[in-house]
Amino acid sequence: MALTQLNSTCSKPQLHSSSQLSFLSRTRTRTLPRHYHSTFAPLHRTQHARISCSVAPNQVQVPAAQTQDPKGKPDCYGVFCLTYDLKAEEETKSWKKLINIAVSGAAGMISNHLLFKLASGEVFGPDQPIALKLLGSERSIQALEGVAMELEDSLFPLLREVVISIDPYEVFQDAEWALLIGAKPRGPGVERAALLDINGQIFAEQGKALNAVASRNAKVIVVGNPCNTNALICLKNAPNIPAKNFHALTRLDENRAKCQLALKAGVFYDKVSNMTIWGNHSTTQVPDFLNARIDGLPVKEVIKDNKWLEEEFTEKVQKRGGVLIQKWGRSSAASTSVSIVDAIRSLITPTPEGDWFSSGVYTNGNPYGIAEDIVFSMPCRSKANGDYELVNDVIFDDYLRQKLAKTEAELLAEKKCVAHLTGEVNIIA
């Protein structure tokens, strides 16, 4: 899975820049801990820290007949405001209530694909206006300005507002969806434990920001790796938001598994259902061919090569991301963005009868005997309200149980590694 680099100290900068399609200044000042102040070099910026409208106010051709806005909105400039700003009575008839979507790592390659899907209506629907709140780092702020300009130039009628900032407390304000993509990638010579700690600090700070300012029922999807443990750290630092609302993205792994089964069976991918990815988003993940189905039949009745299922199929799914990087020279940004869209849709549309989807979720109360208090990918169903329930009608055999134990042990070890970031004291691995 592709990652977008963020400085581990980018959560609480001294200055920020914001841009909106309605071009309103929303600058806020926050008191920062001393050690966060000391990590940032001064930014040499102009007096007004925002993106200017690409159409100067004195160049805008304002229609002769002006109707006073009944909501008393502040003046704004630019084609978006003139073209798409609706009267209050029109809004109630033709638009749903605007939703706020926060995205971290917003200047990276995954976001470069994802943001335009969100803004086009492809994800939440053709009648759902959205506001995009984009979080970057001090290093990426100029690139974020370019992202905002491209969104502006795309003329998406559903995109009512764009805010960019390096302050998570601004970006997460009233967020109803938080897509946490940004994380530091693992470089040469970097131990996994060190990466866990570096990224853990990022997600601890983002969890605190979500806890302070996001919607109390915000849905959070963690993409930045190691996503399961990052999701655990984030939810532990956001006690005001239900732990059930946090997800680690394993949908790309599910999609990869469906692809491999379809190719082997000689069918189109939509014939593959009930595909579960169990455990960690790592090479210990378990693509479950025991419960999966092809055209309504158990996979093992269609693909009778058990050795292929246990060895080649499983390894292909587990290592697909690494192989793609070797072939392509870059990580899987496009397919990751597609899988984020799939993950959101699975939560906001009813799950087809008898089917389910995979997501890394909090294990407390799970019916499978998985260790509690970790984030573990499991089979889920949704009734289209953004919520989900775990699936009960799954079966296990000795092979599957053995594989589950291995990925569970890895997650417990990761949890122990970052105990100082989750508030845990005595953790038994």
N, C-alpha and C positions, 0 to 999 in steps of 0.2 A: 504494500500500500504506500502510496506516495505521501511524503511529509513536507510541510512547509516550515522553514526555519524561523524561530522566534527567539529573541534574546530571553534568557531565563529571568531577567529583571525587567521585562517590558510591561509588567502588569501595573506598575504604579509610577508612571513618568511625571515629570514636572510640568511639561507642556503638552498640548495636544492640538491636532488640527481637525476640523470637522467641515463636512460639505453636505448640503442637502439640496434635493431638487427643488425645494421651495426656497432655498437660499436664505435661511434664517440662521442667525448666530445663536449658538447654544453653548457658549464657552462657560465652563464651571471650574472653580478652583477647589481642590481638596487638600486636606492636610495629610502629608505623607510621612511614613516612618523614616527616621533619619538615615537608616542604611539604604533605603531605596533612593533617597535624594542623592546620595554620594556616588551612585553607580552610573549616573547619566552625565555625559558631557553637555555643556550648554548648547541649545539649538539657536542658530542664527536665523531668525525668522522675521518676517515683516510684522508690523504692529497688529494687524488683524489676522489671526491664525485660522483662516478658512479659505476655501477655494472660491475664486470669483466666478460669477456667472459668465458663460461664454458669450452672452449677448448683453452688451452694456445697457443699463437702464434707459439711457437717453436714445438708444437705437430701437427699442421695442415699440412696435406699432400697436398702440392700445386702441381697441375698438371705440368708436365714437360713443356708443350707448353703453354706459357703465351701470351695472346693478350692484348695489351695496351688498356685500357679503353678510348674510344674516347671522353668521357665527362670529363676525367681527375679527376675522383672521388678519394678522399683520400683513403689510404690503410685501409682495415678493415679485421677483422679476425672472424672466426667462420663458421659453416656450412651454415648458411643462406647466407652469402655473397658469399661463393664459389659456392653454388648450384643454387641460384636464381638470382644473379646479371646478368642482361642481357646487351648485347651490345646495343648501342643507336639505331641502325637500327632495331634490333629485338624488342625493346620496342615499337617503333612506329607501328609495324605490329601486335603485339600480345597482347599488354596491353593498357588499357585506362590510362589516366592521373591519377596519384595517388591523392587520396583525404585524407585530414587530419581530423580525428575525435577525438575530445576532450571529455573526460568522467571524471566528478567529482565523488567523492565517490567511486573511482575505486577499493578500497580494500574491499568493502562491498559485501553482498550476492547477490544483484540485479546484480551488475557488474560481479560477479563471473559466473553468467549464461550468461549475455549479451555479454561480450567481446569475448567469443569463437564463438558465433553466428556471430558477426561482422567479426572476423578474418577468418572464414571458407568460406565466400562468400555467406552465406545464406541471408544476408540483401541486399547488394548492387550488388550482382551478381558474377558469377564464373570467370569473366574476369576483375574485378575491384580491382586493388591493393589499399591498404589503409595503412595509418600510424595511430597508436593509441597513443594519448597523454593523459596520465593518471594523474589525480590530486588527491592527498591525503592530509593528515595532518601530522604534525610532529609525532603524535602518531602512524600513520599507515604506515610510510615510509618503515619499514622493511617488513610488509605484502605486500606492493606494489612491493618490490623487488621479493618476492615469486611469485606474479602474473606475473611479467615479465618473470621469469624463466619458469613458466608453459606455457606461450605463446610461448616462444622460443622452448621448448621441444615438442610442438605440431606440429611443422614443417608445418605451414600454408604457402603455396607458395604465397598467396596474401598479407600476412602481411609483409610489407617491412621495417617497423620501429616501435619501441616502445620507448616512452619517459615517464619517471615517474618523478614527481616533486611535491613539496608543494608550488610552485610559479605559480599562475594562469597566470601571464604574459608570462611565458615560455610555459605552457601547451596550452594556447589559441592562440599561435602564428600561424597565417595563417589558423586557424580552419575554415573548411567549414561546419562542423556539431559540435554542442556542446550539449552533453547530460548531463544535470546537475542533478545528482542523489543524491549527498551528502547533507544532512541536519541533524540538531540536532533533535532527536525524542522527543516527549513530555513525560516527566517523571512524577512520582507521585508528586502531589501538584503544578505542573507548570501550571499557567493560560495560556489560549490560547493567550492572549494579549502579555504575556512575550515571548512565543514561536515565535509569529509573529515578535517581535522585534529582538530576537536573530538570527533567520534564515534570517530575512530581511537584517541584516548587512552583512551576508555571501553573499547573492545574490546581494546586492548593490556593494560590492567589485568585485564580479565576473562579474557583468555588466560593471563596469569600465574597467576591464581587457579585456573583449571582445571588448569593444569600442575602446581600444587602439591598439590591435594587431591582432584581428581576421579578417577573410575575410569580406569585406563590405557587402557581401550577405549571411553571415553565417545563417544557420538555427539552432535555439535553442529550445530544448525540455526540459522543466523543470519538473522533477519528484519529487524532494524533497519537502515535504509538509511544510506548506500549499501551494500547487503548483501554484494555480491561482494567489495568491497575490505575491508569490515569483517571478513568471514570470513578473508581473506588475512592481515590484521593479527593476528587472533585465533590462527590456526594457527601463525603465525611466533613467537608468544609462548608457545606450548604445545608445545615439542618432545618432551615425554614422551608425547603423544597422537598417533597416526598422522595425518598430514596428510590422508589419504584419508577420515578420519572427519568432516571439516568440510564443511558444506553451506550454500550461500546459497539462500534460498527463491525459486525461480522457478515453483513449482507453480501459483500463482494465475494467472500469465501463461499457463501451459499450459491451465488450465481456461477462461480467457477465450477463448483461440484455438479450443478445441474448441466452445465455445458459438457463436462466430461462424460456423464452418464448418457446424455442424449447422443453424443458422437459414437459411443460404444454400442448403443442399442440401435443406431440408425434411425432415430426419430428426431422431430423438431423439439427444441428445448421446452416448449409449452406443455409437452406431454409428461414432463417430470414434475412431481409434486411432493409434498411432505418431506422436503429436504431440510435436515437439521445439521447445523454446525455446532458441536458441543465444545465448551471450554474456552481456551485462550486464543486470541488472534496471534498465533505464532505457529511454529512448526510442530507443536504438540496438539494442535486443534484436531478434532475428530469429525470428519465428514461421515454422517450416519447413513450407510447404505442399507441397514437392517430395516429401518422404518420408512425409507423413501419409497416412492412408487413411480412406475412408468406406465402411462396410459391406464392408471387405476390398479395395476398389478404390482405386487411387491417386487422390488428391483431384483432380488435373488431368484425370482421366477422367470425374469426376462433375460438377465445376464447371469448365466450359470457358471461363469468362470470365477470361482470364489477367490482364487489366488490373485487374479487381477484386481478384484475389489479390495482385498486386504492390503495389497502391496502397491501396485502401480497407481491405481485410482487414488488411494489415500495419499500417497507421496506426491502425486501431481498437484493435488489441491493444496497440500501443506506448503509446497515449495514453488507454487505458481508465480508468486510475486518476484522471487529472486531470479527465476528463469526469464521472466519478462524483462527485468532490468538488464540481464546479460544480452538479450536479443535486441532490445530497443534502445539501450543506453540511458534510459530514464525510468522512473517509477510509473506506476499505473494511475496517472492522474485522471484520465478520461473515464475509465471504467469505475474508478472509485467514486467520482461524482455521480455517475449513473446509479451506483449502489446506494448512495446517500438519498437520492431521489426515491429509489425503491423502498428504502427503510422508512422514510417519512410517509409515503403513500400507504404502506402497510399499517401505519398507525392511524391514518385519517380516513381509510376506506374499510368496509367490512371484509374480513378474511373469508375467502370462498369456503363454502360448506365442506367440512372434512379435511381442509388443508391447513397449513400453518407456515410460519416464517421464523427465521433465526434472528436473535438479537442478544447481545451481551447485557444481562440485567442482574440486579441485586438478588442474591440467592436466599435471603431470609424467607422461610416458609415454603421452600420449593419441595415438590413431592417426589424427587428423584434420589434423595439421600446425598445430594451434593453438599459439601461443607458450607456452612452459613457464613455470612459477612464477607463474601467476595463477589466480584462481578464475573459471571460465567455465562457463556452463550448457551441458550436453551431454546426449545420450540415454544412459540408464542402465537396467540390469536388475538385479534382486535375486533371491537364492535364499531369502529370508525369514530371514536371520540378522543383519540389520542392516547387512550389507555390500552392495556392488554391483559390477558390472563395466560398463565402457563398451561400447556397441554398435558392432560392426564393419560390419554390413551396411547402411550408409547410402550414398546417392549424392549427388553434388554437381554443380551446373552453374555457369555463369559468374555468374549473378545471385546465387546463394546464396554463392559465394565472395566476391563483392564486398561483400555485406552483412556477412559474417563478419569481413572485414578491418576494417570500420568499427567494429564493437563491440569487436574485439580492440584496436584502437588506443586506444579510450577507456579500456579497462581498464589498458593499459600506462601511459597518462598518469596515471591515478589512482594506480597503484602508485608511479610516480616521485614523486608529490606527498606520499606518506606513507612514503617510504623510511626516514626517521628512526624510524618506529614498527615497521618490519619487520626492522630490523637490516641492511638492504641499503645498500651504499655506492655502487657503480657500477651504475646501472640504465640500460639503453639503451631509450629509448622508440621 
